[in-house]
């Protein structure tokens, strides 16, 4: 059973990216499930999966992915984590089952 994956923009909290899928892609390309149209975001920046009741984000792009200010190749997320895709900063939220 999947959970809602939600990214809330830190500078504009009314802007939110949200999806309920077990596996999806985030990136600049319109072929991604969640699109961040910023030039410092890779066409396919991250792959997210829902595993053991938690979201796991894996950097699959050429550009850095930062979680709580640290470069990351991949990590399990917890509510409130800050994720930076290029210059765009988001706070992770989830409605877990």
C-alpha positions, 0 to 999 in steps of 0.5 A, spaced: 500 500 500 502 506 497 502 513 501 502 520 499 508 523 497 508 530 498 513 536 497 512 543 499 516 549 496 519 552 502 519 559 499 512 558 496 508 553 501 502 554 497 506 550 491 506 543 492 508 537 488 504 530 490 503 523 488 500 516 490 505 511 487 509 506 489 515 508 485 516 514 481 521 519 478 522 526 479 526 531 474 526 536 469 523 532 463 515 532 462 516 524 462 517 524 469 511 523 474 513 530 478 516 535 474 521 541 477 522 545 471 529 548 473 535 548 469 539 545 475 535 539 476 537 533 471 532 531 466 531 525 471 533 527 478 531 522 483 527 515 483 522 514 489 520 508 492 515 506 497 519 500 501 517 498 508 512 503 510 517 509 508 519 513 502 526 512 499 529 517 494 535 515 490 539 520 486 539 518 479 541 524 475 548 528 474 546 534 479 546 533 486 541 532 490 541 534 498 537 532 504 537 536 510 543 540 507 548 534 505 549 531 498 546 524 498 546 518 493 540 516 496 536 515 503 529 514 507 525 520 508 522 522 514 517 527 515 520 534 515 526 533 511 528 538 507 530 536 500 534 540 495 533 539 487 537 544 484 536 551 487 529 549 489 528 547 496 522 543 499 520 540 505 517 532 505 511 530 508 507 524 507 500 521 509 503 514 511 498 508 511 
